[in-house]
Amino acid sequence: MMAPDWARPWFAPYRDVGGPVLARRAAGLPAHLALGHERFEPAGPSTTGYEQHVAATGRVPTRDNAHDLFNGLVWLRCPGFKAALNRAHVAAPPAPPGRRGPLRDALTLLDESGLLLQAPPLLQAALRARDWRALFMTHRGLWSEARLLVVGHALLEKLLAPRKPLCARVLLVDDLDAPRLPDSLAPALLPPLPVLGIPGWWPANEVPGFYADEWVFRRARPPEAAAKRLASAPAQGGVAC
C-alpha cells in the first residue's frame, strides 16, 4: 500500500505505532504479523460473524490489505475504544433480517468513518447544526482548543489520497484520552464533518471560498430525508456529508 505521510494531522497520532508496522510490512510480513501483536490473526472461514468472533476469541481476523492494516493500527492506538465498539455490537438488540438496526448502524459508522472530537461548546453546537460558517470561520480560532482523532479505518485508508468530499462521522467526547460510548447511540447523533475543512488540516481551507462548495458543505437534511437516505446506503467510510 501507499506509505502514510506521518506529518499529515490525521496520520500523526498513529506515527509511533504505525512506523514499526509499516517497516515490518515493507520487509514482506503479511498484515497480521506486521501488526506485531498476538491479537491479530489471518482472516479465514468462520462459523460466526466477525464481531462475534472478536468478542469470543479476543482475536481480530486481518486480511492482507490496506483496509485491515489501518483497522489494526486503530486497535493498537485505541484498544479500549475498539473493544468497546465490539462489545456494543455483540450486545445490540436483534434487528430485522438484512438490517443492522440503528445502534449497529451507528457503531459501524464510527468503526469505518469515525472521528473523536473534544471541543469547546460553541464548536459542538455549530457542528450539530451544520452551521459551517460558524464552525469554520466565525469560531475558527476555537479550533486551537480542540483535540481530535480519526478512528475510522476506512476513512484513514481514503486519506492516503485526500479529497475534499471525504467526511467523518463525529463522536463528541469529554476526554479524548479516555473516550466513552454514550448510553444512547444512533446515526443521527454522529454529525458529519468534512475533514479537509478542519483548520490546520489542509492549506486550501485558508481561503474562505473553500467552504462555499455546497456539494461538500451541505445543509442539514430534514430528519425524515436523512433517515430514508441512511436506510438505502451502506454505513461505509468516505463521502457524502
SEGU-741487 format. One record per atom (N, C-alpha, C, O): atom name; x negated, y, z negated. Coordinates in steps of 0.05 Angstrom, whole numbers, plus 5000, padded with zeros to 4 digits. Example, Ala and Ser with C-alpha at 12.3 -4.5 7.8 and 13.67 -1.06 7.14 Angstrom:
BEGIN
N; 4736; 4886; 4844
CA; 4754; 4910; 4844
C; 4736; 4934; 4844
O; 4715; 4934; 4831
N; 4743; 4955; 4858
CA; 4727; 4979; 4857
C; 4742; 5001; 4843
O; 4732; 5023; 4839
This chain:
BEGIN
N; 4983; 4976; 5000
CA; 5000; 5000; 5000
C; 4982; 5025; 5000
O; 4959; 5024; 4993
N; 4994; 5048; 5008
CA; 4980; 5073; 5006
C; 4973; 5079; 4977
O; 4989; 5076; 4959
N; 4948; 5088; 4972
CA; 4939; 5094; 4945
C; 4953; 5119; 4935
O; 4953; 5140; 4949
N; 4964; 5119; 4911
CA; 4976; 5143; 4900
C; 4955; 5165; 4896
O; 4932; 5159; 4889
N; 4963; 5190; 4899
CA; 4946; 5212; 4893
C; 4952; 5219; 4863
O; 4972; 5232; 4857
N; 4934; 5211; 4846
CA; 4940; 5214; 4817
C; 4941; 5244; 4808
O; 4950; 5249; 4786
N; 4933; 5262; 4826
CA; 4935; 5291; 4819
C; 4964; 5301; 4822
O; 4971; 5321; 4811
N; 4980; 5286; 4837
CA; 5008; 5294; 4840
C; 5022; 5293; 4813
O; 5017; 5274; 4798
N; 5039; 5312; 4806
CA; 5051; 5313; 4780
C; 5068; 5289; 4774
O; 5072; 5281; 4750
N; 5080; 5276; 4794
CA; 5097; 5253; 4789
C; 5080; 5227; 4784
O; 5090; 5209; 4771
N; 5056; 5226; 4795
CA; 5039; 5203; 4791
C; 5020; 5207; 4767
O; 5011; 5187; 4756
N; 5013; 5232; 4760
CA; 4993; 5237; 4740
C; 4998; 5222; 4713
O; 4978; 5212; 4702
N; 5023; 5219; 4703
CA; 5027; 5205; 4678
C; 5020; 5175; 4680
O; 5017; 5162; 4659
N; 5017; 5165; 4704
CA; 5011; 5136; 4708
C; 4981; 5132; 4715
O; 4973; 5109; 4720
N; 4965; 5153; 4714
CA; 4937; 5150; 4722
C; 4922; 5130; 4705
O; 4908; 5113; 4716
N; 4925; 5131; 4679
CA; 4910; 5114; 4661
C; 4917; 5084; 4665
O; 4899; 5067; 4665
N; 4942; 5078; 4668
CA; 4950; 5050; 4672
C; 4947; 5042; 4701
O; 4941; 5019; 4707
N; 4951; 5061; 4719
CA; 4951; 5054; 4748
C; 4924; 5052; 4760
O; 4920; 5036; 4779
N; 4904; 5067; 4751
CA; 4878; 5066; 4763
C; 4866; 5038; 4763
O; 4858; 5028; 4784
N; 4864; 5025; 4739
CA; 4854; 4997; 4739
C; 4871; 4977; 4755
O; 4860; 4959; 4768
N; 4897; 4981; 4755
CA; 4914; 4963; 4770
C; 4908; 4965; 4800
O; 4906; 4945; 4814
N; 4906; 4990; 4810
CA; 4901; 4993; 4839
C; 4873; 4983; 4846
O; 4869; 4973; 4868
N; 4854; 4985; 4827
CA; 4827; 4974; 4833
C; 4828; 4944; 4835
O; 4816; 4933; 4853
N; 4843; 4931; 4818
CA; 4846; 4902; 4820
C; 4861; 4894; 4845
O; 4855; 4873; 4857
N; 4881; 4910; 4852
CA; 4896; 4904; 4876
C; 4878; 4907; 4901
O; 4880; 4890; 4919
N; 4861; 4927; 4901
CA; 4843; 4931; 4924
C; 4823; 4909; 4926
O; 4812; 4903; 4947
N; 4817; 4895; 4903
CA; 4799; 4873; 4903
C; 4812; 4847; 4913
O; 4799; 4826; 4915
N; 4838; 4849; 4919
CA; 4851; 4826; 4931
C; 4870; 4810; 4913
O; 4882; 4791; 4921
N; 4873; 4819; 4887
CA; 4891; 4805; 4870
C; 4920; 4811; 4877
O; 4927; 4833; 4885
N; 4938; 4791; 4876
CA; 4967; 4796; 4880
C; 4977; 4815; 4858
O; 4965; 4817; 4837
N; 5000; 4827; 4864
CA; 5011; 4847; 4846
C; 5014; 4838; 4817
O; 5007; 4852; 4799
N; 5024; 4813; 4813
CA; 5030; 4805; 4786
C; 5004; 4801; 4770
O; 5004; 4804; 4745
N; 4982; 4794; 4783
CA; 4956; 4792; 4769
C; 4942; 4819; 4767
O; 4929; 4825; 4748
N; 4945; 4836; 4788
CA; 4933; 4862; 4787
C; 4944; 4879; 4764
O; 4929; 4896; 4753
N; 4969; 4874; 4756
CA; 4980; 4889; 4734
C; 4967; 4883; 4707
O; 4970; 4898; 4688
N; 4953; 4860; 4706
CA; 4936; 4855; 4683
C; 4950; 4849; 4657
O; 4938; 4855; 4636
N; 4974; 4838; 4657
CA; 4989; 4833; 4633
C; 5005; 4807; 4636
O; 5015; 4802; 4658
N; 5006; 4791; 4615
CA; 5020; 4766; 4617
C; 5050; 4769; 4621
O; 5064; 4750; 4628
N; 5060; 4794; 4618
CA; 5088; 4798; 4622
C; 5097; 4793; 4651
O; 5120; 4786; 4656
N; 5078; 4795; 4670
CA; 5085; 4794; 4698
C; 5079; 4766; 4710
O; 5059; 4754; 4703
N; 5097; 4757; 4727
CA; 5094; 4731; 4739
C; 5103; 4733; 4768
O; 5117; 4751; 4775
N; 5094; 4714; 4785
CA; 5102; 4715; 4813
C; 5132; 4710; 4815
O; 5143; 4694; 4801
N; 5145; 4725; 4834
CA; 5174; 4721; 4838
C; 5178; 4694; 4852
O; 5162; 4685; 4868
N; 5200; 4681; 4845
CA; 5207; 4656; 4857
C; 5236; 4649; 4852
O; 5250; 4665; 4840
N; 5245; 4626; 4861
CA; 5273; 4618; 4857
C; 5279; 4618; 4827
O; 5263; 4610; 4810
N; 5303; 4627; 4820
CA; 5312; 4627; 4792
C; 5341; 4619; 4791
O; 5357; 4625; 4808
N; 5348; 4605; 4769
CA; 5376; 4596; 4765
C; 5392; 4618; 4752
O; 5416; 4615; 4749
N; 5379; 4639; 4743
CA; 5393; 4662; 4730
C; 5387; 4687; 4746
O; 5369; 4688; 4763
N; 5402; 4708; 4740
CA; 5396; 4734; 4752
C; 5370; 4746; 4741
O; 5359; 4737; 4721
N; 5361; 4766; 4756
CA; 5336; 4780; 4748
C; 5336; 4790; 4720
O; 5318; 4783; 4704
N; 5356; 4805; 4712
CA; 5357; 4817; 4686
C; 5359; 4795; 4664
O; 5347; 4797; 4643
N; 5375; 4775; 4669
CA; 5378; 4753; 4650
C; 5351; 4738; 4647
O; 5344; 4730; 4625
N; 5337; 4735; 4669
CA; 5311; 4721; 4667
C; 5291; 4738; 4650
O; 5277; 4726; 4633
N; 5290; 4764; 4655
CA; 5272; 4781; 4639
C; 5279; 4780; 4610
O; 5262; 4778; 4592
N; 5305; 4781; 4604
CA; 5314; 4781; 4576
C; 5308; 4754; 4562
O; 5299; 4754; 4539
N; 5311; 4732; 4577
CA; 5308; 4706; 4565
C; 5278; 4698; 4562
O; 5271; 4685; 4543
N; 5261; 4708; 4580
CA; 5233; 4699; 4580
C; 5213; 4720; 4572
O; 5191; 4714; 4565
N; 5222; 4745; 4574
CA; 5203; 4767; 4569
C; 5183; 4771; 4592
O; 5164; 4786; 4590
N; 5188; 4758; 4615
CA; 5170; 4759; 4638
C; 5184; 4772; 4662
O; 5208; 4767; 4666
N; 5169; 4788; 4677
CA; 5181; 4803; 4698
C; 5172; 4792; 4725
O; 5149; 4793; 4732
N; 5191; 4779; 4741
CA; 5183; 4769; 4767
C; 5174; 4792; 4785
O; 5187; 4813; 4787
N; 5151; 4789; 4798
CA; 5138; 4811; 4812
C; 5130; 4801; 4840
O; 5112; 4784; 4843
N; 5142; 4813; 4860
CA; 5134; 4807; 4888
C; 5109; 4822; 4895
O; 5102; 4842; 4882
N; 5096; 4813; 4915
CA; 5070; 4826; 4923
C; 5075; 4849; 4942
O; 5067; 4848; 4965
N; 5088; 4870; 4932
CA; 5094; 4893; 4948
C; 5093; 4919; 4931
O; 5092; 4917; 4906
N; 5094; 4942; 4944
CA; 5091; 4967; 4930
C; 5114; 4972; 4911
O; 5110; 4982; 4889
N; 5138; 4964; 4919
CA; 5162; 4969; 4903
C; 5159; 4956; 4875
O; 5163; 4968; 4855
N; 5151; 4930; 4875
CA; 5149; 4916; 4850
C; 5124; 4924; 4835
O; 5123; 4923; 4810
N; 5103; 4933; 4849
CA; 5079; 4943; 4835
C; 5086; 4968; 4819
O; 5077; 4971; 4797
N; 5101; 4986; 4831
CA; 5109; 5010; 4816
C; 5127; 5003; 4793
O; 5126; 5015; 4771
N; 5145; 4983; 4796
CA; 5161; 4973; 4774
C; 5142; 4964; 4751
O; 5147; 4970; 4728
N; 5121; 4950; 4758
CA; 5102; 4942; 4738
C; 5088; 4965; 4724
O; 5084; 4964; 4700
N; 5081; 4985; 4740
CA; 5068; 5009; 4727
C; 5086; 5022; 4707
O; 5077; 5031; 4686
N; 5112; 5024; 4713
CA; 5131; 5036; 4694
C; 5133; 5018; 4669
O; 5135; 5028; 4647
N; 5133; 4991; 4673
CA; 5133; 4973; 4649
C; 5108; 4978; 4632
O; 5110; 4979; 4608
N; 5086; 4982; 4645
CA; 5061; 4986; 4630
C; 5061; 5013; 4615
O; 5052; 5015; 4593
N; 5072; 5033; 4628
CA; 5072; 5060; 4617
C; 5095; 5064; 4596
O; 5091; 5079; 4577
N; 5118; 5051; 4601
CA; 5142; 5056; 4585
C; 5155; 5029; 4577
O; 5178; 5025; 4583
N; 5140; 5012; 4563
CA; 5152; 4985; 4557
C; 5177; 4986; 4541
O; 5195; 4970; 4545
N; 5178; 5004; 4521
CA; 5202; 5005; 4505
C; 5227; 5014; 4520
O; 5249; 5003; 4516
N; 5223; 5034; 4538
CA; 5246; 5043; 4554
C; 5255; 5022; 4573
O; 5279; 5018; 4576
N; 5236; 5009; 4587
CA; 5244; 4988; 4606
C; 5258; 4965; 4591
O; 5277; 4954; 4602
N; 5248; 4958; 4568
CA; 5261; 4936; 4553
C; 5289; 4944; 4544
O; 5308; 4928; 4544
N; 5293; 4970; 4538
CA; 5320; 4979; 4530
C; 5339; 4978; 4554
O; 5362; 4971; 4551
N; 5329; 4985; 4578
CA; 5346; 4983; 4602
C; 5354; 4954; 4606
O; 5377; 4948; 4612
N; 5335; 4935; 4602
CA; 5341; 4907; 4607
C; 5362; 4897; 4586
O; 5380; 4883; 4594
N; 5358; 4904; 4561
CA; 5378; 4895; 4541
C; 5405; 4906; 4547
O; 5425; 4892; 4544
N; 5407; 4931; 4556
CA; 5433; 4943; 4562
C; 5446; 4929; 4586
O; 5470; 4926; 4586
N; 5430; 4922; 4606
CA; 5441; 4908; 4629
C; 5454; 4881; 4620
O; 5476; 4875; 4628
N; 5439; 4866; 4604
CA; 5449; 4840; 4595
C; 5473; 4842; 4577
O; 5491; 4825; 4578
N; 5474; 4863; 4561
CA; 5496; 4866; 4542
C; 5521; 4880; 4555
O; 5542; 4882; 4542
N; 5518; 4890; 4580
CA; 5540; 4905; 4592
C; 5565; 4887; 4595
O; 5563; 4863; 4600
N; 5589; 4899; 4592
CA; 5614; 4883; 4595
C; 5616; 4873; 4623
O; 5606; 4885; 4642
N; 5630; 4850; 4627
CA; 5634; 4839; 4654
C; 5648; 4859; 4672
O; 5665; 4875; 4663
N; 5642; 4858; 4698
CA; 5654; 4875; 4718
C; 5668; 4857; 4738
O; 5663; 4833; 4739
N; 5686; 4868; 4754
CA; 5699; 4852; 4775
C; 5678; 4840; 4794
O; 5657; 4851; 4797
N; 5685; 4818; 4807
CA; 5666; 4805; 4826
C; 5656; 4824; 4847
O; 5671; 4840; 4858
N; 5630; 4824; 4851
CA; 5617; 4841; 4871
C; 5612; 4869; 4861
O; 5602; 4886; 4877
N; 5618; 4875; 4836
CA; 5614; 4902; 4825
C; 5596; 4900; 4801
O; 5595; 4880; 4787
N; 5582; 4922; 4795
CA; 5566; 4923; 4771
C; 5581; 4935; 4747
O; 5576; 4928; 4724
N; 5600; 4953; 4753
CA; 5613; 4968; 4732
C; 5597; 4993; 4726
O; 5574; 4995; 4733
N; 5610; 5014; 4714
CA; 5598; 5040; 4710
C; 5572; 5039; 4694
O; 5553; 5054; 4700
N; 5571; 5023; 4673
CA; 5547; 5022; 4656
C; 5523; 5011; 4672
O; 5502; 5023; 4672
N; 5527; 4989; 4685
CA; 5505; 4977; 4700
C; 5498; 4994; 4725
O; 5475; 4994; 4733
N; 5518; 5008; 4737
CA; 5511; 5027; 4758
C; 5492; 5048; 4748
O; 5472; 5054; 4761
N; 5498; 5059; 4724
CA; 5480; 5080; 4713
C; 5453; 5068; 4706
O; 5433; 5082; 4711
N; 5452; 5045; 4695
CA; 5426; 5033; 4688
C; 5409; 5028; 4713
O; 5385; 5031; 4712
N; 5423; 5019; 4734
CA; 5408; 5015; 4760
C; 5398; 5041; 4771
O; 5375; 5042; 4781
N; 5414; 5062; 4769
CA; 5404; 5088; 4778
C; 5380; 5097; 4763
O; 5360; 5107; 4775
N; 5380; 5093; 4737
CA; 5356; 5100; 4721
C; 5332; 5083; 4728
O; 5310; 5094; 4731
N; 5336; 5057; 4732
CA; 5315; 5039; 4738
C; 5302; 5046; 4765
O; 5278; 5044; 4768
N; 5318; 5053; 4785
CA; 5309; 5058; 4811
C; 5301; 5087; 4816
O; 5281; 5092; 4829
N; 5316; 5105; 4805
CA; 5313; 5134; 4812
C; 5310; 5152; 4788
O; 5312; 5176; 4791
N; 5306; 5141; 4764
CA; 5308; 5156; 4740
C; 5285; 5176; 4735
O; 5263; 5172; 4744
N; 5292; 5198; 4722
CA; 5273; 5217; 4712
C; 5281; 5225; 4684
O; 5304; 5233; 4680
N; 5263; 5224; 4665
CA; 5269; 5232; 4638
C; 5261; 5262; 4635
O; 5240; 5270; 4644
N; 5279; 5278; 4623
CA; 5274; 5306; 4621
C; 5280; 5316; 4593
O; 5302; 5313; 4583
N; 5260; 5328; 4581
CA; 5263; 5342; 4555
C; 5260; 5372; 4562
O; 5239; 5381; 4570
N; 5282; 5387; 4558
CA; 5282; 5414; 4569
C; 5298; 5433; 4551
O; 5316; 5424; 4536
N; 5293; 5459; 4553
CA; 5309; 5478; 4538
C; 5339; 5477; 4546
O; 5345; 5469; 4568
N; 5357; 5485; 4528
CA; 5385; 5483; 4533
C; 5394; 5498; 4559
O; 5412; 5488; 4573
N; 5383; 5521; 4565
CA; 5391; 5535; 4590
C; 5385; 5519; 4615
O; 5401; 5519; 4633
N; 5363; 5505; 4615
CA; 5357; 5487; 4638
C; 5376; 5464; 4639
O; 5385; 5456; 4660
N; 5382; 5452; 4616
CA; 5400; 5429; 4615
C; 5428; 5437; 4626
O; 5440; 5423; 4642
N; 5437; 5461; 4617
CA; 5464; 5469; 4626
C; 5465; 5475; 4656
O; 5484; 5468; 4669
N; 5444; 5488; 4666
CA; 5443; 5493; 4695
C; 5441; 5468; 4711
O; 5454; 5466; 4732
N; 5426; 5448; 4701
CA; 5424; 5423; 4716
C; 5451; 5408; 4716
O; 5460; 5399; 4737
N; 5465; 5408; 4694
CA; 5491; 5394; 4693
C; 5511; 5407; 4712
O; 5528; 5394; 4724
N; 5509; 5434; 4714
CA; 5528; 5449; 4732
C; 5519; 5449; 4761
O; 5533; 5460; 4778
N; 5495; 5438; 4767
CA; 5483; 5441; 4793
C; 5481; 5470; 4802
O; 5486; 5476; 4825
N; 5475; 5487; 4783
CA; 5471; 5515; 4788
C; 5441; 5518; 4795
O; 5425; 5525; 4778
N; 5435; 5513; 4821
CA; 5407; 5512; 4829
C; 5393; 5538; 4826
O; 5369; 5539; 4820
N; 5407; 5560; 4831
CA; 5395; 5587; 4828
C; 5386; 5591; 4799
O; 5364; 5600; 4794
N; 5404; 5585; 4781
CA; 5397; 5588; 4752
C; 5374; 5569; 4745
O; 5355; 5577; 4731
N; 5376; 5544; 4754
CA; 5357; 5524; 4746
C; 5329; 5530; 4756
O; 5309; 5527; 4741
N; 5327; 5538; 4781
CA; 5300; 5540; 4794
C; 5290; 5569; 4797
O; 5267; 5573; 4802
N; 5308; 5589; 4794
CA; 5300; 5616; 4799
C; 5304; 5634; 4774
O; 5285; 5644; 4764
N; 5329; 5636; 4765
CA; 5334; 5654; 4742
C; 5318; 5644; 4718
O; 5306; 5661; 4704
N; 5319; 5618; 4713
CA; 5305; 5608; 4689
C; 5279; 5593; 4696
O; 5271; 5575; 4681
N; 5267; 5601; 4718
CA; 5243; 5587; 4727
C; 5221; 5586; 4706
O; 5207; 5566; 4703
N; 5218; 5608; 4691
CA; 5197; 5609; 4670
C; 5201; 5588; 4648
O; 5181; 5580; 4635
N; 5225; 5579; 4644
CA; 5230; 5559; 4623
C; 5219; 5532; 4629
O; 5216; 5515; 4611
N; 5213; 5527; 4655
CA; 5202; 5501; 4662
C; 5175; 5495; 4648
O; 5167; 5472; 4646
N; 5161; 5517; 4640
CA; 5136; 5513; 4626
C; 5140; 5500; 4599
O; 5121; 5489; 4587
N; 5165; 5500; 4589
CA; 5172; 5488; 4563
C; 5183; 5460; 4566
O; 5188; 5446; 4547
N; 5187; 5452; 4591
CA; 5200; 5426; 4596
C; 5178; 5404; 4598
O; 5155; 5409; 4605
N; 5186; 5380; 4591
CA; 5169; 5356; 4595
C; 5186; 5336; 4611
O; 5210; 5332; 4606
N; 5173; 5322; 4631
CA; 5189; 5304; 4647
C; 5171; 5282; 4657
O; 5147; 5284; 4659
N; 5185; 5259; 4664
CA; 5171; 5235; 4672
C; 5189; 5220; 4691
O; 5211; 5213; 4685
N; 5179; 5214; 4715
CA; 5193; 5197; 4734
C; 5190; 5168; 4725
O; 5168; 5159; 4722
N; 5213; 5155; 4720
CA; 5212; 5127; 4712
C; 5226; 5108; 4732
O; 5226; 5084; 4729
N; 5236; 5120; 4753
CA; 5249; 5103; 4774
C; 5227; 5093; 4793
O; 5214; 5109; 4807
N; 5224; 5067; 4794
CA; 5202; 5056; 4811
C; 5207; 5059; 4841
O; 5188; 5062; 4856
N; 5232; 5058; 4849
CA; 5238; 5063; 4878
C; 5231; 5092; 4885
O; 5221; 5097; 4907
N; 5237; 5111; 4867
CA; 5231; 5139; 4872
C; 5201; 5143; 4873
O; 5191; 5157; 4890
N; 5186; 5130; 4855
CA; 5157; 5132; 4856
C; 5146; 5122; 4882
O; 5128; 5134; 4894
N; 5157; 5100; 4892
CA; 5148; 5089; 4917
C; 5153; 5109; 4940
O; 5135; 5113; 4956
N; 5177; 5121; 4940
CA; 5183; 5140; 4961
C; 5165; 5165; 4959
O; 5160; 5178; 4980
N; 5157; 5172; 4935
CA; 5140; 5196; 4932
C; 5111; 5192; 4941
O; 5095; 5210; 4940
N; 5105; 5168; 4951
CA; 5079; 5164; 4965
C; 5079; 5182; 4990
O; 5057; 5191; 4998
N; 5102; 5187; 5001
CA; 5105; 5205; 5024
C; 5127; 5225; 5018
O; 5150; 5222; 5026
N; 5120; 5246; 5003
CA; 5140; 5265; 4993
C; 5157; 5277; 5015
O; 5147; 5286; 5036
N; 5183; 5278; 5010
CA; 5202; 5291; 5029
C; 5221; 5308; 5012
O; 5229; 5301; 4990
N; 5229; 5330; 5024
CA; 5246; 5349; 5009
C; 5272; 5337; 4998
O; 5280; 5344; 4976
N; 5285; 5319; 5012
CA; 5310; 5309; 5002
C; 5308; 5289; 4978
O; 5328; 5282; 4966
N; 5284; 5280; 4971
CA; 5281; 5260; 4950
C; 5293; 5270; 4924
O; 5288; 5292; 4915
N; 5309; 5253; 4912
CA; 5326; 5261; 4890
C; 5324; 5241; 4867
O; 5325; 5217; 4871
N; 5322; 5251; 4843
CA; 5322; 5235; 4819
C; 5350; 5236; 4806
O; 5365; 5255; 4811
N; 5355; 5217; 4789
CA; 5378; 5219; 4771
C; 5367; 5222; 4742
O; 5351; 5206; 4733
N; 5376; 5242; 4729
CA; 5363; 5252; 4704
C; 5377; 5242; 4679
O; 5401; 5244; 4676
N; 5360; 5232; 4661
CA; 5369; 5226; 4634
C; 5357; 5247; 4616
O; 5332; 5248; 4613
N; 5374; 5264; 4604
CA; 5364; 5285; 4586
C; 5358; 5272; 4559
O; 5375; 5258; 4548
N; 5334; 5277; 4549
CA; 5325; 5265; 4524
C; 5316; 5286; 4504
O; 5308; 5308; 4512
N; 5316; 5279; 4479
CA; 5306; 5297; 4458
C; 5276; 5294; 4454
O; 5263; 5313; 4446
N; 5265; 5271; 4461
CA; 5237; 5266; 4456
C; 5226; 5248; 4480
O; 5234; 5225; 4482
N; 5210; 5260; 4497
CA; 5200; 5245; 4520
C; 5183; 5221; 4511
O; 5181; 5201; 4526
N; 5170; 5223; 4488
CA; 5153; 5201; 4479
C; 5168; 5178; 4466
O; 5158; 5157; 4463
N; 5193; 5183; 4459
CA; 5210; 5162; 4447
C; 5238; 5165; 4458
O; 5257; 5171; 4443
N; 5242; 5161; 4485
CA; 5268; 5165; 4497
C; 5288; 5143; 4488
O; 5280; 5120; 4484
N; 5313; 5151; 4484
CA; 5333; 5132; 4476
C; 5356; 5133; 4496
O; 5364; 5154; 4506
N; 5367; 5110; 4502
CA; 5391; 5109; 4518
C; 5415; 5117; 4501
O; 5418; 5109; 4479
N; 5433; 5134; 4512
CA; 5456; 5142; 4497
C; 5476; 5119; 4494
O; 5475; 5100; 4509
N; 5493; 5122; 4474
CA; 5513; 5100; 4469
C; 5532; 5098; 4492
O; 5542; 5076; 4499
N; 5538; 5121; 4505
CA; 5556; 5121; 4528
C; 5540; 5129; 4553
O; 5527; 5150; 4552
N; 5542; 5113; 4574
CA; 5526; 5119; 4597
C; 5542; 5112; 4622
O; 5554; 5090; 4624
N; 5543; 5130; 4641
CA; 5556; 5126; 4667
C; 5542; 5143; 4687
O; 5529; 5163; 4680
N; 5545; 5137; 4713
CA; 5531; 5153; 4734
C; 5536; 5183; 4732
O; 5518; 5199; 4737
N; 5561; 5191; 4725
CA; 5567; 5219; 4723
C; 5551; 5234; 4701
O; 5549; 5258; 4702
N; 5540; 5219; 4682
CA; 5524; 5231; 4661
C; 5495; 5233; 4668
O; 5478; 5241; 4651
N; 5487; 5226; 4692
CA; 5460; 5227; 4702
C; 5459; 5247; 4725
O; 5461; 5239; 4748
N; 5456; 5273; 4719
CA; 5456; 5293; 4740
C; 5434; 5289; 4760
O; 5412; 5281; 4753
N; 5439; 5295; 4786
CA; 5418; 5293; 4806
C; 5399; 5317; 4805
O; 5407; 5339; 4797
N; 5374; 5312; 4813
CA; 5354; 5333; 4814
C; 5335; 5329; 4837
O; 5321; 5309; 4838
N; 5335; 5347; 4857
CA; 5316; 5345; 4879
C; 5288; 5350; 4868
O; 5281; 5373; 4861
N; 5271; 5330; 4867
CA; 5246; 5332; 4851
C; 5226; 5352; 4863
O; 5210; 5363; 4848
N; 5226; 5356; 4889
CA; 5207; 5375; 4900
C; 5215; 5404; 4895
O; 5200; 5422; 4902
N; 5238; 5408; 4883
CA; 5246; 5434; 4875
C; 5235; 5442; 4848
O; 5237; 5465; 4840
N; 5224; 5423; 4833
CA; 5214; 5428; 4806
C; 5191; 5447; 4808
O; 5171; 5442; 4822
N; 5191; 5470; 4794
CA; 5169; 5489; 4795
C; 5142; 5475; 4787
O; 5141; 5461; 4768
N; 5122; 5481; 4804
CA; 5096; 5469; 4799
C; 5092; 5442; 4812
O; 5070; 5431; 4812
N; 5113; 5430; 4824
CA; 5111; 5404; 4835
C; 5106; 5404; 4865
O; 5097; 5385; 4877
N; 5112; 5427; 4879
CA; 5110; 5427; 4908
C; 5105; 5456; 4916
O; 5122; 5473; 4910
N; 5083; 5463; 4930
CA; 5077; 5490; 4936
C; 5099; 5505; 4951
O; 5103; 5529; 4947
N; 5113; 5491; 4969
CA; 5133; 5504; 4985
C; 5156; 5517; 4969
O; 5169; 5535; 4979
N; 5161; 5507; 4945
CA; 5183; 5517; 4930
C; 5177; 5544; 4916
O; 5194; 5555; 4902
N; 5153; 5554; 4920
CA; 5146; 5581; 4911
C; 5161; 5602; 4928
O; 5164; 5625; 4919
N; 5170; 5595; 4951
CA; 5185; 5613; 4969
C; 5215; 5610; 4962
O; 5225; 5588; 4966
N; 5229; 5631; 4954
CA; 5257; 5628; 4946
C; 5275; 5615; 4967
O; 5293; 5600; 4960
N; 5269; 5619; 4992
CA; 5285; 5607; 5013
C; 5285; 5577; 5013
O; 5302; 5564; 5025
N; 5266; 5565; 4999
CA; 5264; 5536; 4997
C; 5290; 5524; 4986
O; 5299; 5503; 4994
N; 5303; 5539; 4968
CA; 5327; 5529; 4955
C; 5353; 5536; 4970
O; 5375; 5529; 4960
N; 5351; 5549; 4993
CA; 5374; 5556; 5008
C; 5385; 5532; 5025
O; 5405; 5535; 5039
N; 5370; 5510; 5025
CA; 5378; 5487; 5041
C; 5400; 5472; 5027
O; 5396; 5457; 5009
N; 5425; 5477; 5036
CA; 5448; 5465; 5023
C; 5451; 5436; 5029
O; 5468; 5422; 5016
N; 5436; 5425; 5048
CA; 5437; 5396; 5052
C; 5423; 5381; 5029
O; 5430; 5359; 5022
N; 5403; 5395; 5017
CA; 5389; 5383; 4995
C; 5400; 5393; 4968
O; 5406; 5377; 4950
N; 5403; 5419; 4966
CA; 5412; 5431; 4941
C; 5443; 5435; 4943
O; 5452; 5457; 4947
N; 5457; 5413; 4939
CA; 5485; 5413; 4945
C; 5502; 5422; 4921
O; 5493; 5420; 4898
N; 5525; 5433; 4927
CA; 5543; 5440; 4906
C; 5555; 5415; 4893
O; 5555; 5393; 4905
N; 5564; 5418; 4868
CA; 5576; 5395; 4854
C; 5601; 5386; 4869
O; 5617; 5403; 4878
N; 5605; 5360; 4871
CA; 5629; 5349; 4884
C; 5652; 5348; 4863
O; 5646; 5345; 4839
N; 5677; 5349; 4872
CA; 5699; 5343; 4853
C; 5695; 5315; 4842
O; 5685; 5297; 4857
N; 5703; 5310; 4817
CA; 5699; 5283; 4805
C; 5709; 5260; 4822
O; 5696; 5239; 4823
N; 5732; 5264; 4835
CA; 5744; 5241; 4850
C; 5727; 5235; 4875
O; 5724; 5212; 4882
N; 5716; 5256; 4887
CA; 5699; 5252; 4911
C; 5673; 5239; 4903
O; 5663; 5221; 4918
N; 5661; 5247; 4880
CA; 5636; 5234; 4871
C; 5641; 5205; 4865
O; 5624; 5188; 4872
N; 5663; 5198; 4852
CA; 5668; 5171; 4845
C; 5672; 5154; 4870
O; 5663; 5131; 4872
N; 5686; 5165; 4890
CA; 5691; 5150; 4915
C; 5664; 5145; 4930
O; 5660; 5123; 4941
N; 5647; 5165; 4930
CA; 5621; 5162; 4943
C; 5604; 5141; 4929
O; 5592; 5124; 4942
N; 5604; 5141; 4902
CA; 5588; 5121; 4888
C; 5598; 5093; 4893
O; 5582; 5074; 4895
N; 5624; 5090; 4895
CA; 5635; 5063; 4899
C; 5628; 5052; 4926
O; 5627; 5027; 4930
N; 5621; 5069; 4945
CA; 5615; 5059; 4972
C; 5586; 5059; 4979
O; 5578; 5051; 5001
N; 5568; 5066; 4959
CA; 5540; 5067; 4964
C; 5525; 5051; 4943
O; 5533; 5050; 4920
N; 5502; 5038; 4951
CA; 5486; 5024; 4932
C; 5471; 5043; 4914
O; 5465; 5065; 4922
N; 5466; 5034; 4889
CA; 5451; 5051; 4870
C; 5422; 5048; 4874
O; 5408; 5035; 4858
N; 5412; 5059; 4895
CA; 5383; 5057; 4902
C; 5370; 5084; 4897
O; 5383; 5104; 4894
N; 5343; 5083; 4898
CA; 5328; 5107; 4894
C; 5327; 5123; 4920
O; 5328; 5111; 4942
N; 5325; 5150; 4918
CA; 5320; 5163; 4943
C; 5330; 5191; 4947
O; 5319; 5210; 4936
N; 5352; 5194; 4962
CA; 5360; 5220; 4971
C; 5388; 5226; 4962
O; 5397; 5215; 4942
N; 5401; 5244; 4975
CA; 5430; 5250; 4971
C; 5435; 5259; 4943
O; 5445; 5244; 4926
N; 5429; 5284; 4937
CA; 5435; 5295; 4911
C; 5464; 5304; 4910
O; 5474; 5314; 4890
